[in-house]
Amino acid sequence: MKNVLINIQGTGQGVGFRPFVYRLAHELNIKGWIINSSAGVEIEAEGDESDVEKFLTRLKNDKPVNSTINDFKYITSETKNFTKFEIKESNNSTIKTALILPDLATCPDCLNEIFNPKERRYLYSFTNCTNCGPRFSIIESIPYDRANTTMNEFEMCDECRKEYENPLDRRFHAEPIACPKCGPQIKLYNANKELIAGNEVIKKAAELILNGKIIALKGLGGYQLIVDSRNNEAVKRLRERKHREKKPFAMMFPSLEMIKECCEVSEEEERLLLSVQSPIVLLRIKENNFIAEDISKGNNYYGVMLPYTPLHHILMEELNIPVVATSGNLSDEPICITNEEAFEKLHDIADYFLTHNRKIVRQVDDSVVRIIKNK
């Protein structure tokens, strides 16, 4: 028998690392525990010597795709005769050095659920799992546990609790887990803070956008201003209200195929557009496309991204057109993150507000990437 104490530093919290280790331990008959600490991930693993060696190797080689290991240390310790492997309650006593991932784009599994009428999260704007969803934008303290995020205001229903506690479920210890029964909710207001009645608020918001209205949408890391990017009058109105004379507007497209109708897209640019980081990618413009002239006047490039949250996916499915998706802020100010701040600062810009009741802790604006010489 062999017992090892393991310390892992990197991005191991909020990426399904504990569930991965739990399942790996059961597969290899390893006993002991894993814990999220303020300094990273700590594991005590005990078992047959050959199984422990396999465990150490596979921890590094088979880790979740979104995790990174910057430092991997272990020492041999005395055997404790553990009878099971468990996920222990997080430890907050050490110096805070753990890394937390930025928010991750909606994964294919969650996307399939969102658009499957048979699923209980059908068209739910806050669907996520251990492979996707909010991270950095909602965390208030480390280690990354639900109690340390803005999701602590939402008590899990029995069904979500069952998924959260099931080692075989991809939502095992998914800290932002939610569903329509117990999670955050979307609401639509006009600029006077008057609630727009009706259940299908995203469908209503889509209708307003198609009619040339400007929508302030509360995204993952802050508000965005949304307008039909084919409607030059609406785009001009957004420029005037935002006092943004020439700087190009970023756009969100409903699909890669539609992006290719308007832009040149290389293999590397396509990979970036579809990545979990889901950045704005600068793409060379194709002539004679249907995008409004004032989006990127005098520029040979568009800044383009794909939907990366359930809310964006649902809205873009309703619209099936490209939209301007620019930062919800006054010129030279940070992006708005609270509902109060958005109504105060954006009421002269936006006609309507598509908002929700999950708090954002800090601003996270969209990244911008350009490929030069295939790099």
N, C-alpha and C positions, 0 to 999 in steps of 0.2 A: 504493500500500500504506500501511496505517496500523497503528501499534502503540500500545496503551493499557495502562497499569497501573491495575488497579481494586482498591479496598478497600471491602468491604461489612461493616458492623456491624449486628447484630441477632440474630435466632434463625435462623442459617443452617447450624448443625451439628446433625446427627441428624434432619434432615427431608428428606433426599434432594436437597439442594441441589447437591452435587458431581455426582451422576449427571445431574441436570437440565441443568447447565451443560455437561457433557461431551456430551450428546446435542444440545443447542442448537448448540454449536460445530461439531459434525460436520454438522449440517443446513445451517449457513450458511458452511461451508468456512473456519472460523476455526481458526488454529493457535496453539499456546502451551501454557498450563498453568493449573491451579487447585490451590490448597493450602488446607487448614485451618490456621490459625495460632492462637496463644493470644489474638490480638486480633480474630479474626473469620475472614472468607474473603478470600483474595487471588487475583487472576486477572491473567495477562498474556495479552492477546488480540491477534492479528495477522491481517490479511487485507485484502481489498479495502475501500476506505474506506466504501462504501455498506453492505457486509456488517457491518463493525464497528459502524456506526451502528445497524443493525437489531439486532445483538447486544446493544448497550447498552440499547436500548429494551425488548427482550423479556426481558432479565434482570430488569427491574423489573415488567413487566406480566404475564409468564407464570410467575413463580416458583411453587414448590410451595405448596399451600394452607396448610400449617402453618408456613411460614416468615414472618418479618417482616423488613423492612429499616428500620433506624433511621437509618442514615447510608450514603450511596452516593457515593463519590468516585472520580475517575479523572484521570489525567494522560497526555498524549501522550509517548511515548518513541521512541527510535530503533528502527528495524526490525531484527529478529534473524534473519529468514529461517528461522523454525521449519518443520519438515517434518511435524509432527503436533500434536494436542492431547492432553494427558495429565493424569492426576490424580497430583500429586506427593505424596511422603511428607510428613506433617504437620510443621509447624514449631513448636517449643516455646520459641523463644528470646526472644520479645517479652513485654511485660507482659501478664498474664492478664486480659483484659477481655471475652472472648467470652461470649455468653449461651447457655445450654443450656435447651432446652424441658423442661417437666415431662413425665412419662410420658403416652403417648397411648393412647386406647382402641383395641381391636382393630378394624382396618379391614374393610370388607365382603369384600375379596378374600381376606384371611387367614381370615375366618370361613367363607367358602365352602370353602376347603381343609380346615379343621378338621373339617367335617361331611361331607366327600366321601370315601367309603371307597376310592376309586381313587387318592387323593393320598397321598404318602409322609408327610405331616404330619397324617394322619387322627387325630383325637382327641389331638393333641400339645399339651400345656399351655403351651409356650413359643414357639409360632408367632408370627412378627412379620415386618415388612418395613420399608422406608424410610418408610412412611406411618404406622406404628404401633409400639407396644411400649414397653419401658422406656427411659428417658433419664436424668433427674436422679437417680433412685433407685439407679442402678448405676455412675454415673461417679465416678471417683476423682481425675481431673485433666483439664484441657483442654490441647489440643484434643480433641474428641470422636472418639476412635478406639478400636477394640476393645481395643488394648493398655492403654488408660487406663480400662477398665471392668472390672467383676467377671466379664465374659465371657472375659477373657484366660486363665482356667483351663480353658476348653473349646476344644480344638483342632478346627478345622473338618474335617469329612469331605470327601472328594473332590467329592461332589455339592453340598454347601453352598459349597465353594470355587469351583466352576464358576459357580454363581449369583452369588456375591459379586463375581466378576471379569467378569461379562457385562454390558456397558453397556445391553443391551436388556432385562435382567431387572429386575423391581421390587425385587429384593434386591441390586442392584448397590451395593456399599459400605454395606449395612445392617449396622451394627456388632454388634448383638446376634443376628445370624443363627444359627439352630440347627435341629436336627431330632432325631428320636428316636434316631438313631444316634450323634450327637456332642454333643448338648446336655444341659442340666439334666434331672433326673428327679424325679418325685413319689414320696413314700413316706408311709405311714400308720402312726402309732404310737399306743399307748394312753398314759395319763397316767404310767405307770411306765417310759416309754421303751422299751417292748417293741414290736418291729416286727410289724405285722400282715401275715401272709403273703398272697400273691395278686397277680395281675397287674392286675386291674381295681380299683385302690384308690379311684378317684373314685366308682365305682358302690357300693363298700362304704361309703364316707363318706356317700353319699346315703342309704343304708339306715339308717345310724346316726342321721342327722338326722331321718328320718321316724319313728324309734323314740324320739324325744325327747332324744337325746344332744346335748351341746354340743361343737362342733368348733372347735379353734383352727386357722385356715387361714392359711398364709403367702402373702400377696398381693404386689402390686408394691412397695409402700412400707412394708410391715410386716404384722404379724399382725392378723387379724380374728377375732372370736368369732361363730360361726354357730349358729343354732338355728331350728327351725320356728316361724315367726311366727304360726301358727294355734293352736299348742299352749300354752295359758295356763300350765299347770303347768311346762313347760320354760322359758318366759319368766320366770316367777316365780323358778325355781331359778337362772337366770342373774343376775337382779337380786340375789338373796341372796348368791350367791358373789362377785359383782363389787362388792358394797356400793354399789349404785346404786339408790337408793330410788324416785326419781320421774322423773328426766330421761328424755325419750323415746329409744327406740332407733331407729336408722336401719334401713331395710329394703332388701333387694335383691329385685326381682321378675324373673321369667323373661322377661316380655314387656310391651310398652307396653299391649297389650289388657287384660292382667290388672290393670295399674295403674289403668286406666280403670274397672274394675269396683269399685274401692275408693275412688278419688279423683276429684275434679274436676281436669281437665287442660286448661289453655288452650293456644292455639297456641304462645305463647312458652315456656311450661313444657315442652311437647312437644319443641320445638327444643333446649332445654337438656338434657333427658333423653337425646336422641339425639346430642348433640355429642361431639367428640373429647375434650373435658374430662371428660365423663361425671360431673357432680357429683351430690351428694345434693340433690334439689329438694324444698322444702317445699310440700306439696299439701293443699288442703282435703279433709277426710274426707267420704266419702259414708256416710250412715247405713245400718245393718243389713248391714254387710259381714262377711267371715269372718275378720278379723284379731283376734288375742287382745286382750282389753281392756287388759292391762298393758303393751302396746307403747307407748302414748301416752296414758296415763290423764289425763283432765281437759284434754286439748289438742284443739284443732279441726284440727290438721294432723298429717300423717305426713311423715317425712323419707324420701324414696324415691329409689332409683337403679336403673339397669339394669346387667347384667353388662358389665365393661369389659376383662377379660383373658380369654385362652383358657381358663384354669383355671376362672374364674367361669362362662363360657359353657357349658363341658362339664358342670360340676356342676349348673347351673340347668336344663340340658336333661334331666339325669337326674331332678331333683327335680320340676320343673314346679309349684313352689309358691313363695310369697314367704318369705324367711328374714330373721331379724335378721342384720345385718352390722355389728357395732359394733367399735370399736377394741380390739385385743388388748393390754390394759394393765391395771395396777392403777389404782385411782382416783387422779387427779391426777398420774400418772406418764406419761412418753412412751410411745408405742406400741412394742412389742417388735419388733426387726428380726432378731436372731440366733436360731438354733435353740436354743442353750444358754440364752439369756436367757428365751425363751418357755417352755421346760420348767421353768426355775427359778421364774418368776413366775406362770405360768398353770396349773400342775399342779393347783392347788386349785379352779380355775374350769372348765377344759376336761376333758372325758372322753377326747377323742382329739385327735391333732395331724396335720393334713394338711399336710405340709411338703415342702421341696425343697432342693437343694444349690446354688442360685445365691445368692450373697451379696447383701445389700442394704447399700448404703453409708450411707444416711441415711433417717430417717423421712419418709414422705410420707403424710399422712392425707387422707381424702376431703374435698373442698371441699363447702361447704354454701351453697345459693343460694335466695333467696326473691324472687319477683316481686311488686312493689308498684306499683300503677297502671301496669301493662304495662311496667315497667322493672325 
